[in-house]
Amino acid sequence: MKANILFHEVEYWFNNHQNRELSGIDEEHIRYMINEGYSSGELSSHDPETDEDLSGWWQIKGFETQTKGEK
């Protein structure tokens, strides 16, 4: 799936939940990570409606996975 965050096209996916939208907390987490210099990272949240823990990944489209030390 895709979202626009901080003028970046961000691709994201949740394991076992192909059509899940980002929550506000997920978007806030991605904004924080982009501001810290990351171009990709893990998503981990809890869905209170289903009482299920969710995990997945995000990345700025066009960037390869990198860590903060590799900027």
PyMOL CGO cylinders between C-alpha atoms (Angstrom):
from pymol import cmd
from pymol.cgo import CYLINDER

trace = [
    CYLINDER, 0.00, 0.00, 0.00, 1.10, 3.62, -0.33, 0.3, 1, 1, 1, 1, 1, 1,
    CYLINDER, 1.10, 3.62, -0.33, 0.79, 6.88, 1.60, 0.3, 1, 1, 1, 1, 1, 1,
    CYLINDER, 0.79, 6.88, 1.60, 2.23, 10.37, 1.26, 0.3, 1, 1, 1, 1, 1, 1,
    CYLINDER, 2.23, 10.37, 1.26, 4.13, 11.41, 4.39, 0.3, 1, 1, 1, 1, 1, 1,
    CYLINDER, 4.13, 11.41, 4.39, 6.34, 14.51, 4.64, 0.3, 1, 1, 1, 1, 1, 1,
    CYLINDER, 6.34, 14.51, 4.64, 6.31, 14.92, 0.84, 0.3, 1, 1, 1, 1, 1, 1,
    CYLINDER, 6.31, 14.92, 0.84, 7.53, 11.34, 0.36, 0.3, 1, 1, 1, 1, 1, 1,
    CYLINDER, 7.53, 11.34, 0.36, 5.69, 8.48, -1.28, 0.3, 1, 1, 1, 1, 1, 1,
    CYLINDER, 5.69, 8.48, -1.28, 5.88, 5.76, 1.36, 0.3, 1, 1, 1, 1, 1, 1,
    CYLINDER, 5.88, 5.76, 1.36, 5.21, 2.11, 0.61, 0.3, 1, 1, 1, 1, 1, 1,
    CYLINDER, 5.21, 2.11, 0.61, 4.11, -0.06, 3.50, 0.3, 1, 1, 1, 1, 1, 1,
    CYLINDER, 4.11, -0.06, 3.50, 2.73, -3.48, 4.26, 0.3, 1, 1, 1, 1, 1, 1,
    CYLINDER, 2.73, -3.48, 4.26, 1.57, -5.44, 7.26, 0.3, 1, 1, 1, 1, 1, 1,
    CYLINDER, 1.57, -5.44, 7.26, 2.33, -9.14, 7.57, 0.3, 1, 1, 1, 1, 1, 1,
    CYLINDER, 2.33, -9.14, 7.57, -0.87, -11.16, 7.03, 0.3, 1, 1, 1, 1, 1, 1,
    CYLINDER, -0.87, -11.16, 7.03, -2.93, -7.95, 6.48, 0.3, 1, 1, 1, 1, 1, 1,
    CYLINDER, -2.93, -7.95, 6.48, -2.52, -6.90, 2.85, 0.3, 1, 1, 1, 1, 1, 1,
    CYLINDER, -2.52, -6.90, 2.85, -5.20, -4.18, 2.82, 0.3, 1, 1, 1, 1, 1, 1,
    CYLINDER, -5.20, -4.18, 2.82, -4.59, -2.62, 6.24, 0.3, 1, 1, 1, 1, 1, 1,
    CYLINDER, -4.59, -2.62, 6.24, -4.41, 1.17, 6.30, 0.3, 1, 1, 1, 1, 1, 1,
    CYLINDER, -4.41, 1.17, 6.30, -1.92, 3.06, 8.45, 0.3, 1, 1, 1, 1, 1, 1,
    CYLINDER, -1.92, 3.06, 8.45, -3.23, 4.24, 11.79, 0.3, 1, 1, 1, 1, 1, 1,
    CYLINDER, -3.23, 4.24, 11.79, -2.48, 7.75, 13.04, 0.3, 1, 1, 1, 1, 1, 1,
    CYLINDER, -2.48, 7.75, 13.04, 0.13, 6.27, 15.37, 0.3, 1, 1, 1, 1, 1, 1,
    CYLINDER, 0.13, 6.27, 15.37, 1.77, 4.43, 12.44, 0.3, 1, 1, 1, 1, 1, 1,
    CYLINDER, 1.77, 4.43, 12.44, 1.94, 7.66, 10.43, 0.3, 1, 1, 1, 1, 1, 1,
    CYLINDER, 1.94, 7.66, 10.43, 3.38, 9.55, 13.40, 0.3, 1, 1, 1, 1, 1, 1,
    CYLINDER, 3.38, 9.55, 13.40, 6.04, 6.85, 13.82, 0.3, 1, 1, 1, 1, 1, 1,
    CYLINDER, 6.04, 6.85, 13.82, 7.01, 7.04, 10.13, 0.3, 1, 1, 1, 1, 1, 1,
    CYLINDER, 7.01, 7.04, 10.13, 7.19, 10.87, 10.27, 0.3, 1, 1, 1, 1, 1, 1,
    CYLINDER, 7.19, 10.87, 10.27, 9.47, 10.67, 13.29, 0.3, 1, 1, 1, 1, 1, 1,
    CYLINDER, 9.47, 10.67, 13.29, 11.73, 8.10, 11.64, 0.3, 1, 1, 1, 1, 1, 1,
    CYLINDER, 11.73, 8.10, 11.64, 11.99, 10.13, 8.40, 0.3, 1, 1, 1, 1, 1, 1,
    CYLINDER, 11.99, 10.13, 8.40, 12.90, 13.23, 10.42, 0.3, 1, 1, 1, 1, 1, 1,
    CYLINDER, 12.90, 13.23, 10.42, 15.62, 11.16, 12.14, 0.3, 1, 1, 1, 1, 1, 1,
    CYLINDER, 15.62, 11.16, 12.14, 17.12, 10.27, 8.75, 0.3, 1, 1, 1, 1, 1, 1,
    CYLINDER, 17.12, 10.27, 8.75, 15.70, 6.82, 8.08, 0.3, 1, 1, 1, 1, 1, 1,
    CYLINDER, 15.70, 6.82, 8.08, 14.26, 5.79, 4.72, 0.3, 1, 1, 1, 1, 1, 1,
    CYLINDER, 14.26, 5.79, 4.72, 12.70, 2.50, 5.91, 0.3, 1, 1, 1, 1, 1, 1,
    CYLINDER, 12.70, 2.50, 5.91, 11.77, 0.65, 9.05, 0.3, 1, 1, 1, 1, 1, 1,
    CYLINDER, 11.77, 0.65, 9.05, 9.55, -1.72, 10.96, 0.3, 1, 1, 1, 1, 1, 1,
    CYLINDER, 9.55, -1.72, 10.96, 5.91, -1.14, 11.84, 0.3, 1, 1, 1, 1, 1, 1,
    CYLINDER, 5.91, -1.14, 11.84, 4.56, -2.61, 15.06, 0.3, 1, 1, 1, 1, 1, 1,
    CYLINDER, 4.56, -2.61, 15.06, 1.17, -1.74, 16.52, 0.3, 1, 1, 1, 1, 1, 1,
    CYLINDER, 1.17, -1.74, 16.52, -1.89, -3.12, 18.25, 0.3, 1, 1, 1, 1, 1, 1,
    CYLINDER, -1.89, -3.12, 18.25, -5.41, -3.15, 16.82, 0.3, 1, 1, 1, 1, 1, 1,
    CYLINDER, -5.41, -3.15, 16.82, -7.80, -2.57, 19.72, 0.3, 1, 1, 1, 1, 1, 1,
    CYLINDER, -7.80, -2.57, 19.72, -10.83, -3.61, 17.64, 0.3, 1, 1, 1, 1, 1, 1,
    CYLINDER, -10.83, -3.61, 17.64, -9.45, -7.11, 16.98, 0.3, 1, 1, 1, 1, 1, 1,
    CYLINDER, -9.45, -7.11, 16.98, -7.09, -7.22, 20.00, 0.3, 1, 1, 1, 1, 1, 1,
    CYLINDER, -7.09, -7.22, 20.00, -4.35, -8.26, 17.58, 0.3, 1, 1, 1, 1, 1, 1,
    CYLINDER, -4.35, -8.26, 17.58, -0.67, -7.30, 17.45, 0.3, 1, 1, 1, 1, 1, 1,
    CYLINDER, -0.67, -7.30, 17.45, 0.41, -6.22, 13.96, 0.3, 1, 1, 1, 1, 1, 1,
    CYLINDER, 0.41, -6.22, 13.96, 3.82, -6.04, 12.36, 0.3, 1, 1, 1, 1, 1, 1,
    CYLINDER, 3.82, -6.04, 12.36, 5.07, -4.89, 8.99, 0.3, 1, 1, 1, 1, 1, 1,
    CYLINDER, 5.07, -4.89, 8.99, 7.49, -2.61, 7.17, 0.3, 1, 1, 1, 1, 1, 1,
    CYLINDER, 7.49, -2.61, 7.17, 7.62, 0.78, 5.49, 0.3, 1, 1, 1, 1, 1, 1,
    CYLINDER, 7.62, 0.78, 5.49, 10.04, 2.43, 3.05, 0.3, 1, 1, 1, 1, 1, 1,
    CYLINDER, 10.04, 2.43, 3.05, 10.29, 5.63, 1.06, 0.3, 1, 1, 1, 1, 1, 1,
    CYLINDER, 10.29, 5.63, 1.06, 9.66, 4.63, -2.54, 0.3, 1, 1, 1, 1, 1, 1,
    CYLINDER, 9.66, 4.63, -2.54, 12.91, 4.56, -4.51, 0.3, 1, 1, 1, 1, 1, 1,
    CYLINDER, 12.91, 4.56, -4.51, 15.21, 4.18, -1.49, 0.3, 1, 1, 1, 1, 1, 1,
    CYLINDER, 15.21, 4.18, -1.49, 16.96, 0.97, -0.62, 0.3, 1, 1, 1, 1, 1, 1,
    CYLINDER, 16.96, 0.97, -0.62, 16.86, -0.14, 2.99, 0.3, 1, 1, 1, 1, 1, 1,
    CYLINDER, 16.86, -0.14, 2.99, 19.42, 1.71, 5.09, 0.3, 1, 1, 1, 1, 1, 1,
    CYLINDER, 19.42, 1.71, 5.09, 20.14, 2.35, 8.73, 0.3, 1, 1, 1, 1, 1, 1,
    CYLINDER, 20.14, 2.35, 8.73, 20.82, 5.68, 10.38, 0.3, 1, 1, 1, 1, 1, 1,
    CYLINDER, 20.82, 5.68, 10.38, 24.59, 5.08, 10.38, 0.3, 1, 1, 1, 1, 1, 1,
    CYLINDER, 24.59, 5.08, 10.38, 24.64, 4.54, 6.60, 0.3, 1, 1, 1, 1, 1, 1,
    CYLINDER, 24.64, 4.54, 6.60, 23.27, 7.97, 5.58, 0.3, 1, 1, 1, 1, 1, 1,
]
cmd.load_cgo(trace, "trace")
